[in-house]
Amino acid sequence: MDIGDDSAPPSLAANHGAAAFQGARLAQERKRADEALRQARHELEVKVAEGTGELRVANAELSALRRVATLVAESVRPQDLFAVVAEEVGRIMDVPLVSVVRYERDGTATECANFSTAGPLFPVGKRWSLDGTNVLRLVRESAEPARIDDYSRLVGEIAGAVRRTGIHSTVAVPVIAAGRVWGAMVVSTTEPEALPTGTEARLAEFTELLATSVENAESREALAQLAGDQAALHRMATLVAQGAPPEDIFSAVSEEVGRMVGVDTAAVAKFERDPPAIVVAGVGKSISAIPIGTRLELDDGSAATHVYRTGRSARVEGRNRASTAGPVYETRRQLGLASTVASPIIVEGRVWGTISVAAKEPLPLDTEERLEKSAELVATGIANAEAKSELNASRRRIVAASDQARRRIERDLHDGTQQRLVSLGLALRAMEADIPPGNGHLRAELSRIATGLANAVADLQEISRGIHPAILSQGGLAPALRTLARRSMIPVELDVRTEVRLPEPIEVAAYYVASEALANATKHSHGSLIHVSVATRNGSLLLSIRDDGVGGATAARGSGLLGLTDRVQALGGSIRVSSPPGDGTRVTAELPVELEVETHPEQPIAP
């Protein structure tokens, strides 16, 4: 081998090239490894950041749920809670609009609370029509969460509002309270991207808390309502038990029922059959402009007419009465009443009338049930009043029959027996005058018999006056009382402040009360003066008989006044006896100046 030759052996050159290639490849692999490591580190950093963000969101969401749960536990009013929840959800989910909506019985939905980063978009209290396609309608019909990500071709009020406000995507989750779809929570975004998957699940936790709040509030309201209803029913029952006049019961019931249902407008009406009509019998204060006794013709659009024809509770919503005239419908227009519920008042198997309430908004679903409970009490009051009226009418008929019999006996005695006795007395006196002077014994006997007949006529006249004083029928109460005063064994001061003729039953009752009181005073009072006063006041005749005797009398100890109580009460009056020992006796009677007109019971109205 020549040492000066600079060429390398073939094997060394090959090894050198392989080593160089291997080094380049290792460098390249190292570079790729470094790049992979940098990528891995970046991905790890991203994942850590995302995990931290998710954890932060989860913690924020948990904190919000805790705040809401605390408010629920503290029984915050639902309307206040709704606003808080809407704001919490809006900030956590980073959406521009959150609404809490309640479903109504008329098929609409009401905006209860909302949160918007751009300021209020929809006013609280806004009523939404559910016509067309929208998440609220989908939730109500399915009771499941609903989502719409494109409103561009949808119709309806809500779809139009969504497009006007620039909303692209909405998600709604039902609020299910006490087993029913009470309402929904809706979140919306104006971003082109749809709301993330999982939005429904995140909202569900909040809607469960809302449902709990609603249920708690409804339970409290139900208890308060029950207590209020029971108190109102107790007040009405007390009024009925006290035998208050029907017109007082009707007005009081109207007020109580209005408070029970939470409206200002309530009324009681009576049905008439011939001709068919509805007559206002009692109204609440808010509609006091409607006169009691106002007659209404049957109107196919009124709840009361439905009750009249079916005998069952009825409800009428939102009817336009612009073409109907009269004070009732004018009042309805002025008050803006759109919802009416009426329930029947059943008295002894017949539909007597109706009790009704009206409001601007749809009335609660339990209104019929609550009205029917009140109607039962009204029916009891009416039945009691009618029974009392029928009893008084029967007693008046008995008293009238007795008075007629007394008058007939008095006439028979005066025109028959009394006249014959007077004729016999005159005949005896004539015979006495014709007897010769020498027959003194016969003359004396005839004189004794004639005197006896005269005494018998006097006694008969006294009996006749006691049966029925003719002067009462001829001259009225004032002259009859003056005659009583003149015949009294104890001096009488008479103060008569009315000379007007009153219905005969009233004058007769007053006369007999005065007569009996004077007789009792003469027999038992040991007094020296009796004061009798008569006056009319506020539609009543007031009669007072007062003595200055020993007192201690009672109507139950055979005074005779006990028998007059039925007569006075049958006429709708009252009689009282006050007799403190040592302070004289006072008898007071109060009688109506006008008698009730007796009416025949109404015929049942076929249901």
FIVO-135594 format. One record per residue (C-alpha): y, z negated, x. Coordinates in pm, whole numbers, plus 50000, padded with zeros to 5 digits. Layout:
BEGIN
{site {Y, Z, X}}
...
This chain:
BEGIN
{site {50000, 50000, 50000}}
{site {50341, 50092, 50132}}
{site {50566, 49790, 50127}}
{site {50885, 50000, 50094}}
{site {50771, 50155, 49770}}
{site {50990, 49992, 49486}}
{site {50777, 50098, 49194}}
{site {50608, 49811, 49009}}
{site {50247, 49800, 48935}}
{site {50171, 49931, 48588}}
{site {50032, 49602, 48470}}
{site {50344, 49401, 48564}}
{site {50575, 49643, 48387}}
{site {50376, 49619, 48074}}
{site {50381, 49240, 48081}}
{site {50754, 49232, 48139}}
{site {50819, 49459, 47836}}
{site {50594, 49254, 47616}}
{site {50772, 48936, 47714}}
{site {51110, 49089, 47641}}
{site {50993, 49211, 47301}}
{site {50844, 48873, 47222}}
{site {51167, 48698, 47312}}
{site {51370, 48927, 47091}}
{site {51132, 48873, 46808}}
{site {51144, 48497, 46852}}
{site {51521, 48509, 46852}}
{site {51518, 48712, 46537}}
{site {51276, 48473, 46371}}
{site {51486, 48180, 46489}}
{site {51787, 48344, 46331}}
{site {51604, 48396, 46007}}
{site {51479, 48039, 46017}}
{site {51832, 47915, 46070}}
{site {51951, 48126, 45780}}
{site {51669, 47999, 45560}}
{site {51753, 47644, 45661}}
{site {52119, 47700, 45580}}
{site {52017, 47849, 45241}}
{site {51783, 47563, 45175}}
{site {52053, 47316, 45264}}
{site {52295, 47498, 45033}}
{site {52047, 47504, 44746}}
{site {51974, 47139, 44802}}
{site {52343, 47059, 44800}}
{site {52385, 47262, 44476}}
{site {52091, 47086, 44315}}
{site {52221, 46750, 44421}}
{site {52562, 46842, 44282}}
{site {52412, 46967, 43960}}
{site {52197, 46659, 43931}}
{site {52499, 46444, 43991}}
{site {52692, 46641, 43728}}
{site {52409, 46615, 43477}}
{site {52377, 46249, 43550}}
{site {52752, 46211, 43508}}
{site {52741, 46399, 43175}}
{site {52441, 46196, 43063}}
{site {52617, 45873, 43152}}
{site {52933, 45987, 42972}}
{site {52730, 46084, 42667}}
{site {52547, 45752, 42671}}
{site {52876, 45566, 42699}}
{site {53015, 45762, 42404}}
{site {52709, 45686, 42198}}
{site {52744, 45317, 42283}}
{site {53109, 45318, 42178}}
{site {53023, 45487, 41850}}
{site {52729, 45252, 41792}}
{site {52960, 44954, 41846}}
{site {53201, 45087, 41586}}
{site {52914, 45138, 41343}}
{site {52795, 44781, 41402}}
{site {53148, 44655, 41340}}
{site {53149, 44834, 40999}}
{site {53450, 45047, 41081}}
{site {53549, 45260, 40784}}
{site {53362, 45594, 40789}}
{site {53682, 45800, 40780}}
{site {53808, 45620, 41093}}
{site {53471, 45654, 41263}}
{site {53454, 46028, 41191}}
{site {53776, 46092, 41384}}
{site {53653, 45891, 41683}}
{site {53317, 46070, 41690}}
{site {53479, 46413, 41663}}
{site {53698, 46337, 41965}}
{site {53410, 46188, 42167}}
{site {53188, 46493, 42100}}
{site {53469, 46735, 42181}}
{site {53537, 46578, 42522}}
{site {53171, 46531, 42620}}
{site {53062, 46880, 42521}}
{site {53387, 47038, 42638}}
{site {53438, 47237, 42318}}
{site {53777, 47315, 42161}}
{site {53688, 47224, 41803}}
{site {53468, 46959, 41636}}
{site {53459, 46890, 41261}}
{site {53291, 46632, 41038}}
{site {53240, 46776, 40689}}
{site {53116, 46619, 40363}}
{site {52932, 46817, 40095}}
{site {53063, 46786, 39739}}
{site {52881, 46803, 39407}}
{site {53070, 47114, 39301}}
{site {52922, 47320, 39585}}
{site {53219, 47291, 39820}}
{site {53263, 47096, 40146}}
{site {53551, 46870, 40248}}
{site {53697, 46840, 40599}}
{site {53673, 46464, 40669}}
{site {53782, 46461, 41035}}
{site {53827, 46701, 41324}}
{site {53924, 46723, 41691}}
{site {54089, 47022, 41852}}
{site {54225, 47069, 42202}}
{site {54482, 47308, 42058}}
{site {54602, 47065, 41795}}
{site {54488, 47036, 41429}}
{site {54349, 47367, 41306}}
{site {54219, 47254, 40969}}
{site {54384, 46971, 40770}}
{site {54174, 46671, 40674}}
{site {54089, 46699, 40305}}
{site {54063, 47077, 40318}}
{site {53806, 47201, 40065}}
{site {53584, 47481, 40195}}
{site {53406, 47732, 39975}}
{site {53050, 47782, 40097}}
{site {53034, 48139, 39969}}
{site {52911, 48397, 40216}}
{site {52721, 48322, 40536}}
{site {52827, 48020, 40741}}
{site {52668, 47727, 40921}}
{site {52769, 47478, 40649}}
{site {52586, 47671, 40382}}
{site {52280, 47716, 40606}}
{site {52266, 47343, 40682}}
{site {52307, 47241, 40319}}
{site {52031, 47475, 40203}}
{site {51783, 47396, 40481}}
{site {51872, 47040, 40586}}
{site {51820, 47169, 40942}}
{site {52058, 47252, 41230}}
{site {52213, 47599, 41213}}
{site {52384, 47830, 41460}}
{site {52594, 48147, 41427}}
{site {52711, 48325, 41744}}
{site {52873, 48630, 41583}}
{site {53107, 48617, 41282}}
{site {53248, 48965, 41320}}
{site {53068, 49110, 41019}}
{site {53027, 48800, 40801}}
{site {53215, 48745, 40475}}
{site {53348, 48437, 40299}}
{site {53631, 48188, 40338}}
{site {53480, 48011, 40637}}
{site {53395, 48336, 40819}}
{site {53754, 48452, 40771}}
{site {53894, 48123, 40906}}
{site {53660, 48142, 41206}}
{site {53783, 48489, 41299}}
{site {54150, 48395, 41256}}
{site {54117, 48098, 41492}}
{site {53931, 48300, 41756}}
{site {53604, 48108, 41731}}
{site {53299, 48298, 41854}}
{site {53010, 48055, 41827}}
{site {52937, 47754, 41602}}
{site {52658, 47499, 41576}}
{site {52618, 47258, 41282}}
{site {52379, 46962, 41253}}
{site {52316, 46782, 40921}}
{site {52421, 46424, 40857}}
{site {52130, 46294, 40649}}
{site {52213, 45964, 40476}}
{site {51975, 45787, 40238}}
{site {51745, 46089, 40231}}
{site {52009, 46343, 40130}}
{site {52222, 46591, 40320}}
{site {52552, 46405, 40306}}
{site {52741, 46645, 40532}}
{site {52740, 46809, 40876}}
{site {52894, 46792, 41221}}
{site {53016, 47130, 41350}}
{site {53111, 47222, 41708}}
{site {53279, 47553, 41789}}
{site {53382, 47744, 42097}}
{site {53633, 48022, 42156}}
{site {53460, 48132, 42476}}
{site {53270, 48464, 42466}}
{site {52951, 48288, 42572}}
{site {52747, 48121, 42299}}
{site {52717, 47746, 42292}}
{site {52441, 47626, 42527}}
{site {52085, 47579, 42414}}
{site {52030, 47212, 42343}}
{site {52366, 47164, 42171}}
{site {52183, 47089, 41848}}
{site {51977, 46812, 42007}}
{site {52281, 46652, 42169}}
{site {52469, 46651, 41837}}
{site {52173, 46499, 41652}}
{site {52219, 46164, 41829}}
{site {52577, 46144, 41705}}
{site {52493, 46255, 41351}}
{site {52229, 45979, 41330}}
{site {52502, 45724, 41401}}
{site {52728, 45888, 41144}}
{site {52447, 45871, 40888}}
{site {52402, 45499, 40960}}
{site {52774, 45441, 40910}}
{site {52770, 45634, 40581}}
{site {52464, 45444, 40456}}
{site {52618, 45108, 40549}}
{site {52944, 45199, 40378}}
{site {52767, 45324, 40068}}
{site {52561, 45005, 40054}}
{site {52876, 44794, 40075}}
{site {53044, 45010, 39814}}
{site {52737, 44988, 39591}}
{site {52736, 44607, 39612}}
{site {53109, 44590, 39549}}
{site {53072, 44837, 39262}}
{site {52789, 44634, 39111}}
{site {52991, 44313, 39134}}
{site {53293, 44487, 38983}}
{site {53087, 44640, 38705}}
{site {52925, 44308, 38623}}
{site {53263, 44134, 38610}}
{site {53408, 44406, 38387}}
{site {53105, 44400, 38159}}
{site {53130, 44020, 38138}}
{site {53497, 44041, 38037}}
{site {53415, 44300, 37771}}
{site {53118, 44096, 37647}}
{site {53340, 43788, 37618}}
{site {53592, 43986, 37415}}
{site {53316, 44109, 37186}}
{site {53165, 43761, 37150}}
{site {53504, 43619, 37053}}
{site {53513, 43859, 36760}}
{site {53828, 44034, 36875}}
{site {53958, 44308, 36644}}
{site {53807, 44651, 36719}}
{site {54142, 44801, 36821}}
{site {54184, 44527, 37085}}
{site {53830, 44586, 37209}}
{site {53886, 44962, 37234}}
{site {54204, 44928, 37439}}
{site {54055, 44661, 37665}}
{site {53738, 44865, 37717}}
{site {53942, 45171, 37809}}
{site {54123, 44971, 38077}}
{site {53805, 44808, 38210}}
{site {53609, 45131, 38220}}
{site {53891, 45306, 38401}}
{site {53888, 45035, 38669}}
{site {53509, 45047, 38694}}
{site {53495, 45418, 38759}}
{site {53810, 45418, 38971}}
{site {54027, 45634, 38746}}
{site {54342, 45568, 38544}}
{site {54240, 45775, 38245}}
{site {53988, 45638, 37995}}
{site {53965, 45640, 37617}}
{site {53752, 45544, 37317}}
{site {53729, 45789, 37029}}
{site {53574, 45768, 36683}}
{site {53391, 46054, 36514}}
{site {53451, 46163, 36157}}
{site {53226, 46394, 35961}}
{site {53419, 46515, 35659}}
{site {53600, 46705, 35786}}
{site {53459, 46697, 36141}}
{site {53712, 46542, 36379}}
{site {53752, 46319, 36682}}
{site {53998, 46032, 36631}}
{site {54155, 45844, 36924}}
{site {54070, 45473, 36883}}
{site {54181, 45327, 37216}}
{site {54337, 45451, 37541}}
{site {54417, 45321, 37887}}
{site {54775, 45247, 37989}}
{site {54813, 45569, 38187}}
{site {54771, 45775, 37869}}
{site {54940, 45536, 37628}}
{site {55158, 45828, 37519}}
{site {54862, 45944, 37310}}
{site {54902, 45763, 36974}}
{site {54607, 45568, 36838}}
{site {54474, 45756, 36538}}
{site {54546, 46101, 36682}}
{site {54300, 46350, 36526}}
{site {54146, 46626, 36735}}
{site {53953, 46922, 36610}}
{site {53617, 46997, 36769}}
{site {53663, 47195, 37089}}
{site {53362, 47363, 37250}}
{site {53507, 47293, 37593}}
{site {53549, 46916, 37551}}
{site {53295, 46658, 37661}}
{site {53353, 46454, 37342}}
{site {53254, 46754, 37128}}
{site {52929, 46787, 37324}}
{site {52860, 46419, 37256}}
{site {52945, 46468, 36887}}
{site {52695, 46752, 36857}}
{site {52412, 46626, 37081}}
{site {52436, 46247, 37077}}
{site {52402, 46252, 37458}}
{site {52635, 46204, 37753}}
{site {52824, 46515, 37862}}
{site {53027, 46632, 38160}}
{site {53290, 46907, 38177}}
{site {53437, 47019, 38510}}
{site {53756, 47213, 38579}}
{site {53823, 47369, 38240}}
{site {54157, 47542, 38192}}
{site {54320, 47404, 37876}}
{site {54647, 47590, 37906}}
{site {54603, 47750, 37564}}
{site {54525, 47424, 37383}}
{site {54808, 47234, 37214}}
{site {54852, 46869, 37121}}
{site {54940, 46537, 37290}}
{site {54594, 46489, 37441}}
{site {54582, 46824, 37616}}
{site {54949, 46804, 37713}}
{site {54873, 46472, 37883}}
{site {54575, 46630, 38057}}
{site {54795, 46908, 38193}}
{site {55064, 46668, 38312}}
{site {54810, 46449, 38492}}
{site {54618, 46746, 38632}}
{site {54285, 46623, 38494}}
{site {53995, 46857, 38564}}
{site {53677, 46648, 38538}}
{site {53565, 46461, 38223}}
{site {53257, 46255, 38145}}
{site {53187, 46120, 37794}}
{site {52903, 45898, 37669}}
{site {52804, 45819, 37310}}
{site {52866, 45489, 37133}}
{site {52557, 45433, 36917}}
{site {52601, 45188, 36629}}
{site {52291, 45109, 36423}}
{site {52129, 45441, 36506}}
{site {52430, 45663, 36445}}
{site {52670, 45824, 36689}}
{site {52985, 45630, 36605}}
{site {53205, 45779, 36873}}
{site {53246, 45821, 37246}}
{site {53383, 45653, 37555}}
{site {53520, 45890, 37817}}
{site {53691, 45902, 38155}}
{site {53878, 46186, 38326}}
{site {53996, 46253, 38680}}
{site {54155, 46518, 38899}}
{site {53845, 46535, 39122}}
{site {53477, 46557, 39023}}
{site {53358, 46220, 38895}}
{site {53064, 46042, 39067}}
{site {52713, 46134, 38961}}
{site {52645, 45784, 38827}}
{site {52946, 45792, 38592}}
{site {52734, 45867, 38286}}
{site {52504, 45572, 38355}}
{site {52795, 45334, 38404}}
{site {52969, 45454, 38087}}
{site {52653, 45410, 37882}}
{site {52638, 45041, 37978}}
{site {52995, 44993, 37859}}
{site {52922, 45192, 37544}}
{site {52646, 44945, 37454}}
{site {52898, 44660, 37456}}
{site {53146, 44861, 37254}}
{site {52870, 44936, 37005}}
{site {52793, 44565, 36976}}
{site {53159, 44490, 36914}}
{site {53181, 44761, 36650}}
{site {52861, 44644, 36483}}
{site {52993, 44286, 36477}}
{site {53327, 44400, 36340}}
{site {53162, 44616, 36075}}
{site {52925, 44333, 35980}}
{site {53220, 44095, 35956}}
{site {53415, 44350, 35756}}
{site {53122, 44407, 35522}}
{site {53076, 44029, 35485}}
{site {53444, 43983, 35408}}
{site {53433, 44274, 35164}}
{site {53133, 44116, 34993}}
{site {53309, 43780, 34980}}
{site {53623, 43947, 34843}}
{site {53417, 44112, 34572}}
{site {53261, 43776, 34482}}
{site {53602, 43608, 34477}}
{site {53748, 43893, 34270}}
{site {53460, 43871, 34024}}
{site {53512, 43496, 34000}}
{site {53884, 43542, 33940}}
{site {53819, 43801, 33673}}
{site {53578, 43560, 33505}}
{site {53839, 43284, 33527}}
{site {54104, 43507, 33371}}
{site {53867, 43608, 33094}}
{site {53780, 43244, 33024}}
{site {54148, 43151, 33030}}
{site {54231, 43430, 32783}}
{site {53937, 43337, 32561}}
{site {54042, 42974, 32558}}
{site {54408, 43057, 32497}}
{site {54359, 43330, 32241}}
{site {54044, 43190, 32081}}
{site {53948, 42825, 32098}}
{site {54295, 42693, 32169}}
{site {54453, 42890, 31884}}
{site {54185, 42777, 31641}}
{site {54235, 42417, 31740}}
{site {54609, 42452, 31696}}
{site {54551, 42607, 31352}}
{site {54319, 42324, 31257}}
{site {54579, 42069, 31369}}
{site {54849, 42238, 31162}}
{site {54614, 42245, 30861}}
{site {54544, 41873, 30895}}
{site {54915, 41796, 30917}}
{site {54970, 41998, 30599}}
{site {54691, 41807, 30422}}
{site {54840, 41483, 30549}}
{site {55174, 41572, 30396}}
{site {55011, 41655, 30059}}
{site {54824, 41322, 30022}}
{site {54975, 41095, 29758}}
{site {55160, 40788, 29887}}
{site {54906, 40553, 29741}}
{site {54622, 40683, 29955}}
{site {54740, 40538, 30286}}
{site {54391, 40502, 30439}}
{site {54315, 40875, 30406}}
{site {54658, 40966, 30536}}
{site {54603, 40747, 30845}}
{site {54261, 40900, 30909}}
{site {54395, 41255, 30886}}
{site {54681, 41162, 31120}}
{site {54433, 41021, 31374}}
{site {54228, 41340, 31357}}
{site {54535, 41562, 31391}}
{site {54651, 41357, 31693}}
{site {54306, 41393, 31849}}
{site {54317, 41768, 31798}}
{site {54662, 41783, 31960}}
{site {54533, 41585, 32258}}
{site {54233, 41818, 32278}}
{site {54465, 42120, 32282}}
{site {54669, 41957, 32559}}
{site {54351, 41890, 32759}}
{site {54236, 42244, 32696}}
{site {54570, 42379, 32818}}
{site {54533, 42173, 33136}}
{site {54179, 42303, 33186}}
{site {54301, 42656, 33119}}
{site {54573, 42622, 33381}}
{site {54311, 42497, 33630}}
{site {54085, 42790, 33556}}
{site {54359, 43048, 33605}}
{site {54731, 42974, 33558}}
{site {54887, 43233, 33333}}
{site {55226, 43183, 33499}}
{site {55080, 43305, 33828}}
{site {54984, 43638, 33674}}
{site {55313, 43665, 33486}}
{site {55573, 43540, 33735}}
{site {55407, 43534, 34075}}
{site {55350, 43268, 34339}}
{site {55698, 43113, 34354}}
{site {55723, 43017, 33981}}
{site {55361, 42896, 33985}}
{site {55431, 42666, 34282}}
{site {55742, 42533, 34109}}
{site {55529, 42445, 33805}}
{site {55279, 42265, 34031}}
{site {55564, 42071, 34192}}
{site {55701, 41959, 33857}}
{site {55361, 41833, 33742}}
{site {55289, 41642, 34065}}
{site {55274, 41261, 34039}}
{site {55432, 41240, 34388}}
{site {55776, 41396, 34440}}
{site {55760, 41740, 34598}}
{site {56017, 41911, 34815}}
{site {55959, 42282, 34768}}
{site {56088, 42538, 35020}}
{site {56004, 42891, 34904}}
{site {56144, 43160, 35131}}
{site {55987, 43460, 34964}}
{site {56016, 43590, 34611}}
{site {55831, 43916, 34676}}
{site {55516, 43974, 34476}}
{site {55205, 43984, 34693}}
{site {54858, 44124, 34621}}
{site {54704, 43916, 34344}}
{site {54411, 43782, 34559}}
{site {54662, 43654, 34814}}
{site {54876, 43478, 34551}}
{site {54571, 43327, 34382}}
{site {54434, 43193, 34713}}
{site {54770, 43044, 34809}}
{site {54809, 42885, 34465}}
{site {54466, 42720, 34475}}
{site {54523, 42589, 34828}}
{site {54853, 42433, 34720}}
{site {54701, 42298, 34400}}
{site {54406, 42137, 34579}}
{site {54625, 41992, 34855}}
{site {54863, 41838, 34599}}
{site {54572, 41692, 34404}}
{site {54423, 41541, 34721}}
{site {54760, 41396, 34823}}
{site {54800, 41238, 34480}}
{site {54451, 41083, 34493}}
{site {54418, 40975, 34856}}
{site {54739, 40988, 35059}}
{site {54925, 40686, 34914}}
{site {55236, 40875, 35019}}
{site {55582, 40890, 34871}}
{site {55677, 41253, 34939}}
{site {55511, 41591, 34976}}
{site {55676, 41887, 35143}}
{site {55559, 42239, 35049}}
{site {55688, 42545, 35231}}
{site {55610, 42914, 35185}}
{site {55735, 43199, 35403}}
{site {55631, 43540, 35531}}
{site {55632, 43621, 35901}}
{site {55478, 43896, 36112}}
{site {55275, 44037, 35828}}
{site {55136, 43700, 35716}}
{site {55203, 43452, 35437}}
{site {55239, 43101, 35580}}
{site {55178, 42810, 35341}}
{site {55219, 42448, 35449}}
{site {55160, 42130, 35243}}
{site {55251, 41806, 35425}}
{site {55256, 41449, 35296}}
{site {55376, 41120, 35451}}
{site {55066, 40926, 35359}}
{site {54795, 40737, 35547}}
{site {54623, 41044, 35695}}
{site {54260, 41039, 35805}}
{site {54152, 41322, 35573}}
{site {53904, 41595, 35672}}
{site {53818, 41918, 35503}}
{site {53450, 41827, 35514}}
{site {53473, 41501, 35315}}
{site {53480, 41639, 34963}}
{site {53847, 41725, 34969}}
{site {53787, 42050, 34783}}
{site {53952, 42253, 35058}}
{site {53612, 42330, 35204}}
{site {53537, 42542, 34900}}
{site {53862, 42733, 34949}}
{site {53779, 42828, 35310}}
{site {53550, 43110, 35202}}
{site {53820, 43247, 34971}}
{site {54085, 43241, 35244}}
{site {53860, 43379, 35519}}
{site {53731, 43652, 35292}}
{site {54088, 43777, 35272}}
{site {54119, 43777, 35651}}
{site {54312, 43449, 35659}}
{site {54263, 43101, 35799}}
{site {54307, 42742, 35681}}
{site {54355, 42428, 35890}}
{site {54374, 42057, 35813}}
{site {54556, 41813, 36043}}
{site {54541, 41447, 35940}}
{site {54587, 41191, 36219}}
{site {54532, 40837, 36088}}
{site {54863, 40681, 35987}}
{site {55057, 41006, 36025}}
{site {55000, 41186, 35696}}
{site {54807, 41503, 35622}}
{site {54906, 41864, 35675}}
{site {54724, 42162, 35527}}
{site {54821, 42502, 35663}}
{site {54700, 42838, 35536}}
{site {54776, 43180, 35680}}
{site {54701, 43487, 35471}}
{site {54766, 43856, 35535}}
{site {55046, 44009, 35332}}
{site {54844, 44330, 35299}}
{site {54472, 44345, 35233}}
{site {54234, 44568, 35425}}
{site {54136, 44880, 35239}}
{site {53763, 44867, 35182}}
{site {53592, 45177, 35316}}
{site {53243, 45305, 35277}}
{site {53021, 45309, 35585}}
{site {53016, 45643, 35762}}
{site {52715, 45863, 35736}}
{site {52507, 45898, 36053}}
{site {52591, 46192, 36276}}
{site {52276, 46384, 36348}}
{site {52209, 46416, 36720}}
